Amino acid sequence: MTKAILILVSVAGGFIVAGCGNSEAVHAPISKSPSFMQGQQDGCETANGDYTKNSDLFQTNTDYHDGWFYGRQQCNPSFHRK
């Protein structure tokens, strides 16, 4: 009985640790729409020190929003640290 509880606690702990990650991580682009591409360009410019964002599109257009975060992440020099 004790061994079963220990295994259960270990497995549950593994799931909890695996769930802890960077919630802002953006993976490969899911869209190549013009809005996504514009957001990606603006996010990249922001990462390079020139804050660029169309606030209206950022709030209302999912492709632009996702593209902006993707571009910012891909062009951020600290993102590529080893």
N, C-alpha and C positions, 0 to 999 in steps of 0.2 A: 504494500500500500504506500509506504513512504517513498519508494523508488518511483512509483507512478506519479506522485505529486511533484517530485523533484524534476522529472522529465517534463511534466506539464508546465511548471514554472519556467524552466529553461526555454521551452519552445515559445511561450508567451513573451518572455523577455527578448527573445530574438526578433519577434515581430515588432515589438515596441521600438527596439533599436533600429531596425530596418526602416521604420516609418519616419525616423528623424532624418530629414534632409533639407536641402535648400529649396524652399517652396517657390523661389523666383527663377529656378533653373528653367531655361527654355531650350528645348531640343530642336531637332531639325525642323525647318519650316513646314507648315502644313498647308500653306497656300502660296501661290505665286501670283495672286491678283495684283492689279496696279496699286490698290490700297496697302497691301502687305509690303510691296516693294518700296513704296513711299515711306511707310513707317520704318522699314529696315534702314533706309538711307538716313532718315531723321535720327533714329536711335544711334546709328554709327557716328553721325556728326556730334551727337550729345556725348558719346563715350570719348570722343577725341577733344572735348573741351568746348565745343560750340553748341550750347543748349538749344536744341531744335525740336519742337513738338507742336503739332497742330492739335490744340486742346479739344476742339470740337470733335475732330475725327477720333482722337484718342478715347474720348468718352462714349462715342456712339458707333464706332466702326470696329468690330472685333478683329478684322484682318489688319487694319492699321495698328491697333493696340498691340496685337501679337507680334507684328513686324517690328514695331518700335523696340519692344523688349528684346527681341531676337537680335536686331542690329546693335543695340547697346551692348549686349552680352558678347557678341562676336567681335566687336571692335574694341572692347575694353582690354587694355594690355594686361591687367591683373588676372583676367579670365584664362589667359594662356600660360600662366606660371606653372612651372613643373615642381 
